[in-house]
Amino acid sequence: MLEECYRISGGEIKNLKRAVQKVAVSNKVDVSSLANHVAFYVSKMDRNWWGAAQNLQIKDDPFNTVSKIFKERININEIDDPIDKELLQNALFE
């Protein structure tokens, strides 16, 4: 995805924010995570892109964000252990 961001941005840091957003959507990944990854990569080239990455962060409550992603990816009905299942239900669904 880094290469795709670079290609879409034309190698220009000023175009990177839009490229990251486009690549995140097309690859169905969290834009916040991709922005942080790109900022880390850019920092290895002695450039600072952390401010732009910060602007792309999810502004929601972290618990709600993680809970939403968890619920999208995990089917609680597929958990066999009744104790694990109950713990997750109590933690996430109440």
MOURFEN-V580131 format. One line per field, one symbol per residue. ss: DSSP state (H for helix, E for strand, C for the rest). phi: phi as a letter, one per 30 degrees, with the letter a starting at -180 (. if undefined). psi: psi as a letter, one per 30 degrees, with the letter a starting at -180 (. if undefined). A space follows every 10 residues. Layout:
ss: ???
phi: ???
psi: ???
This chain:
ss: CHHHHHHHHC CCHHHHHHHH HHHHHHCCCC HHHHHHHHHH HHHCCCCCCH HHHHHCCCCC CHHHHHHHHH HHHCCHHHCC CHHHHHHHHH HHCC
phi: .ddddddddi icddcdeddd ddddddchbd dddddddddd ddddchbcbd dddddcddcd deddddddde ddcccddddd ddddddeddd dccb
psi: feeeeeeefg gkffgeeeee eeeeefghlk eeeeeeeeee eeffghljge eeeefgkkgl keeeeeeeee eefkjfffke jeeeeeeeee efg.
